[in-house]
Structure formats: structure tokens, C-alpha cells
Amino acid sequence: MKRIISLLSAGILLSSISLLAQTQKLRCEYLENPLGIDQTAPRFAWEFRAKQNPVAVKIWVNTDSLALVKGRNNTWVSANISSSQQLATYAGKPLQSFQKYYWKLVDKNNQTLSAIASFEMGMLQPSDWKGAWITDGQGKEEKNAPYFRKAFEAKKEIVSARAYIAVGGLYELSINGQRVGNHRLDPMYTRFDRRTLYVTYDVTMHLQHGKNAIGVLLGNGWYNHQSTAVWFFDKAQWRNRPTFCLDVRITYKDGSVETISSGKDWKTSESPVTFNSIYTAEHYDARLEKTGWNLPNYDDKTWKDVIYRAAPSTHIVAQALHPIRHTNEILSKNLKTFSKQNYVFDLGENISGVSSITVKGNAGTVIRLKHGERLLPDGHVDQSNIDVHYRPTDDKDPFQTDIFILSGKGEETFTPKFNYKGFQYVEVNSSEPIELVQNSIKGYFMHSDVPAIGKITSSNPTLNKIWAATNRSYLSNLFGYPTDCPQREKNGWTGDAHIASETGLYNFDGITIYEKWLADHRDEQQPNGVLPSIIPTGGWGYEWGNGPDWTSTIAIIPWNIYLFYGDSKLLKDSYEPIKRYVDHITDISPNGLCTWGLGDWVPVKSKTPVELTSTAYYFVDVTILAKAAKLLGNQSDYLKYSALAEKIKKAFNQKYLNEQTGIYGAGVQTELSVPLYWGLVPEALKSKVAKNLADRVAQDNYHLDVGLLGTKAILNALSENGYASVAYKVASQESYPSWGWWIVNGATSLYENWPIDAKSDISMNHIMFGEIGAWLYKGLAGIFPDEQGAGFKSIILKPNFVEGLATFSADFESPRGLIHSEWEQKGNTVIYKIVVPSNASAKVQLPEGYKVKSINQKAISTPQVGLLSAGEYTLLIEK
Ligand code: BGC
């Protein structure tokens, strides 16, 4: 009853606020009401509601939410923020550790424009931590995952409580027998010896007046990588037995604060998790379960003392990003029973995540759950496409194979806590006969739980499936850092990530993940500017694969974040690292041509010189650096790097461009499309080069002949230069080699190689060929960010009504609200529908040969020709 009443009054409150609120989606550090942040100048972002006229705003911040209603004392009031801005940075008095702050938007007359939102600070000084770093005294080779517990009494009435947990390794925190939060694989992977993350939870509801118990289970994660593979994470310099530091800070009704911390008064014991590897799998022996281990009255007499440990690094930082979660539960679609001891389950889709089995059997029954992406002809799971880089030293740690030993106590469920895999199939082998049915196994899709912000629909079902598969592979490769694949490697391959970054940004609100990952870059960069090819790394990757075609992430990602969010913070933070990187390439490339790189990885057939693609990326980085210098007001760098960009362009064209024919190199698809896409072609020759590209694609029978770097460029180079229908023809192919070829052969994710039956490089969940997911928004819907008004304050709308596609529609939730671009063509007529969000304008450019016949509008202000203000429009267009 009490709950119903409070919900009702909350409802009343909300509805009265929403009458007032002209703004919505209030975020601080790009999160809703975050807890435990440690940015001393946090950023605020908001949206104006559709159809609301933007006005200049001010931000009010106060520690007292009631004060915000009236604007009483101690409220920090920002300067006026121009109506065109939707982003501001806190600049008031220093923020205090642990303090909760409330904020809202007002107009210049101090009239409320928003509901009240909040943010809460975590630990701002190392001395804020009261707890000690503790562990169980075992060595890093120990396989069992340790339990830790502490019981205590809360003697007074609790009004609020927070848990702060910093970990080398992974953790599951529980209080009074209940798991805290729903994150998975926390904290996110960092270069642990340079930066260790902590996570904050509101645990008020978990604690009680009287007896309480806190339980912590630690996993290895990337901190204690015991499995052996070709990247030597087992030799990482940070490697150690997992450790944690915890403060539970309780505020009592009388205003006093008590902190329950990790220290010598904790106890430790073995857990039923007998082995866990982020890379391979988890082993669980249910006979070792300790029922009630995290409850107050549990008898821990036989548990051991803990030991103190040094912190993994001196840099303990708040984890302020969308966490990894189990996002979807997937039921098995098919079950093949070979015998009562051998079953194969099919989830019907290829995912990153874990499986969960529910089963009954005799104590000691050993169940092995082998995960893979494909089946052998005889119906058993085949791992040969994904276990190739694994170098096991014995047979105790089988690849992607969980081992579950039954306790024999009725129905039991096992779901791994400290591992994930890439798989569609699960093969069960049991030491004794067991009875399994189709729903005995479920899958959980896992990834960084970034909000979805994009949607594509079209009259071509294969294209729709390509979009869905691209998103599935993008998410399957997002675990607090972007990865190449969720099975074979789980590595933060830089090249794959910058190629896929626009696909990510059109479809998901991923800024928090990219900002964290660029901090990982800064942790890894050598003084001379060199970055490793995988980030984070245990040391591998400074020697191979880290040329500008891969590690241009340092420039490309901050630039894309600026374009998509209109926020230059990451660009600012990355400015010196970009400069050092660029200066290093300049040192080794005195003539302006760069040979450092891997080149057009996994091509269909034709090879493009590494120097051509690496020089192009060198040019891209220098161009971004020059633009960033201008934006940040560094005129001398702007001039210096603009001149360098010109020098590179000249050297590039001198070496590769035949000015007579308009052909680069041997004229294969990557050679022609990379210079076109990245802006290296002299203006006067652009149409000639584009025509050569279109002709080349026609000669290739409108099929791809590119690798990783070519896929980024090919569709865009065509559609941005008058050949959108050719691009669509390539994008929508259903025969080899194409994205559609995978789809018509049953793919639900993107592959690493063009032939389905390739002998190597054949992961079935790679994001590296995923640029098509961004191209749909660009090449067909025509939605582009505009450098002249980053963050979609200014939108470029250049739709292409391509041959062979009747309808196409894209929704994109930009930081200013929904952008919609939808067209339907019949004969020579096109109906084109547009939504421009509040506080934005769109520069509309129709393809050549099309004219607007009539326009139906619900605009806030009168549109000018070619420049639409916020509103909804339907254009009747004719050819
Ligand atoms: C990865 C790729 C990566 C490449 C670098 C592969 O093993 O899976 O996606 O970019 O190595 O060459």
C-alpha cells in the first residue's frame, strides 16, 4: 500500500513537472543521474522537446533539491548558455567527495525548464578510501575464485548507503545474500597497472538496521589471465591474484556516517568457482557451494584470514560508463539429442555472452558445455575456426567449454560469472546420463549496454538483415572497449574499431565507452607517440600491426565523437597524444609517404600497396590534427599541420595518381575509393576518379573487391560522388562476395572473411567489415553530421533515391533529438519525409536531376530553400 501511494504521488509530481519541462533527457557525463563520478568539472547535456523553441538556459546546481525549486542560497548558477548550445560544463565551487548534487535548467528569468536531475560524486582524493586492498594470500596460479566476507552490525537507522568497490580482476558483490546491481564483468578492462576502476552502488535497500553481511567473490578477468594464447596475457606485467578495496559508507538518520571497509577483519575461503578465465571458460563445482556464505549468521570459523596487498595502480578512477549486462535472454531454437550424455543446442543466432543450463542429476556428474559458432557435418560443435590462437599447456582448460559438476541436490542452474564467449551452439557432454529438453539451455547476449539510438527499415529484407547483423556484431564486440571478435581473441584491435566507429555512433549512444577507451590509449602510448595495435595490451602489439591504418583510432575516434556529440573534450584530451603520434609518423616518413601498416586486411582478391593506404591514414590524422588545432585555438599548429597535410597529399598523388587517366595505382577498388573517400583527390579530378571507380565496380560485376580499409571507403566513395545506385547494387548483392552472401547463407552476424568456407581468418562475429551499418544512414538516408555545427546542430541531409529500392527509412536519435529521413519512390515520383529535431537545422541537398514539387510542413519557423528548421516535412519530389 505504502508503495502504491508513493508511486502515485511520484506520478503526480512527474506530471506536474512535465507540464513545465521544455527540456528532457538530462544527462551528466552522458549518464542519467550517475553515482560516484569523479570528474571535477562534469558535463551536462539536455534536449529540447520536439516543437519547443530553444531558449538560452542557465544551469542551477545545489546539494539541496528543494533549494532548486526556489533557487535559495548556495545554488551555483551558470552563465547564460546560448540557446544554440545543449552542452555545458560545471564551473562552480569545487565539488565534494560523496556529495549528491541536484541540477536543473532555467531560462533567463529563472523559470524552470526541466525536471530536477542529479549526480553524485565518488572519491575525489585517494585519502577518501578507508578500506585496504586485500586478497587471500594465494599465488596467481591458484585456480579457485576466492570468497570474502564480513559481518557487522548497523546500530542505528540507515537513511542511505553506498558501496564503492575497486578491483584488480572481476567481482560480484552481495549484501545479506543478495547480489548488488546487475552489471557483468565489472570493472571494465584497463591497463591495470596504470588505471584501475571502481564502481559505486546505492546499497541503501540492501542493508538493514541490525545484523548485516557483505560478500565478495573475485574473478580473474584480464587481471590474472591464466589461459595461454599467442598474445601472452599470461605474462602481462600487472598480472596477479585478484584483489579488491571496498568501502560501504552508511549515513544514519542522526546524520552520522560509518564506513565498513575491506581490512584484516574480513575472512576468506574457497568458492565453488574452481576455475575462471575471461578468455576460455568457467568451471563450477556445485558440491563446494557454501549456502548462506554471504548472510550475517553464517559460521565462518573455518575461513582464513586475508592479507594486505598493494593497490594494482596508484590511479583509482570512477567507472563512468554504460556497464556490461545480460541484455537479452535467448531460448534455444533447436535441440539435437545424440544420446542421454550428448546433446547439441542451437540458439538460432550468433552472440557474445554466456549460456545457462538447468539440470538435475547425481552428485559428481561432470557436465561439459562446449560453445562454438558452427557445426561439423555430423552435427557436433566445431571450434576449428576460433581456437587457432589458443596455446593450452594441458587439457584442463578446454576452449570455450564450461565445466559444471552437479551437487545432486535437485534442479540446479549454472551460469558463468567471469567469462563470456562467442557462440550459437552449445554441445553438452555429461559423464552420466541426464535428461535435457530444449529449454534446459538458454543464452544471454552480453555487451556494454549502450542505449540504441538508430533504426533502419527498407523494402529490401536482406538489407534489413545486414543492418541487424551489423548491430549484433557491433554489440558483440563492445565490452568496455571495442573488440575484434568475442571468441578467438577478444582483443581491442584498433583498426577494426575506427572502421566501425561511425556504425557505432549512428546506432548506439556509445560516447562513454569511447571516452574510456581513449583513456586506455593514453595509458598505452609510448613517449615517442607509438601505440600498440591492441588496446589495452599486456605488452603485445607495439611491434606488429600498429601503423596508422590501425592506430589512427587516436585521431579518428575523438574527431567522430566531436562530430556526433558536438563535444570537444575528448579531442582536447587527445590533442597532445595525436600530435605525438603524427610527429612520430612524420619522423619515419620524411618524404610524406608512409609504409608502416598492415594494408587492406583480408581482401577479396586484389592487393593494394600498404604505402597507399597507410599514407592515406597518415593524411587523415594530420588533417584531423589541423582541424582540432583550429577548433582549440592553436593557430601555429593549425598552419603547421595544414601545410603538412598538403605535403602528404602532393607526395601521395605524385606517386599514385595518373593525372591523365584519373587512375590510382593499378586502379583496383581500394586504390580508387580510399583517396576519394578520404579527400586526397585533387578537386578537378574527382569526377574522373569516381567514374573510374564506378567502371571498375561494373567490371567486377558490381561485387566487392576490397579488404578492411576498402570497405570503409567503397560505398561512400561511390554514393558521395554521384554513384549511389552503384553503391546500393554492391551493398545489396546476395552472391559472393558480399554482405548479403553471408545473410542468405544464414548469418546473423558479420564474418571476418568473404568466403563462407575460408580456411583462415574465419571468425563468424567480426565487426571489421561493419561500415555498411553507417553507410545506410549516410549513403541512403543521407544523414551526416556537419562540421559547421557539430553534434547535429547543423544536419546535412543528402538522401539518395537509388535504383532498385522502393522504400527506405532511417531514425537517428541525435543529441538534439530524432532525425528522420524516409523516402518512397514510385516511377519518377518520390515522397520524402523528414523530421528535423528542435534546435537544429538541416541543409537539404537532393540528388542531381530531382526537383521539389510541393512541400507539406509543420515547421516551427518558415523554412528557407535548402535549409529546414526544426519540424516535420513531407516533400513531393520529381525526377
Ligand atoms: C583480428 C583482426 C585484426 C587483425 C590485425 C586479427 O587477428 O581478428 O580483426 O584487425 O588481426 O591484423
Residues whose N, C-alpha, C, O or C-beta is under 5 A from the ligand:
A	BS01	BGC	D484 W493 G495 D496 G545 M768
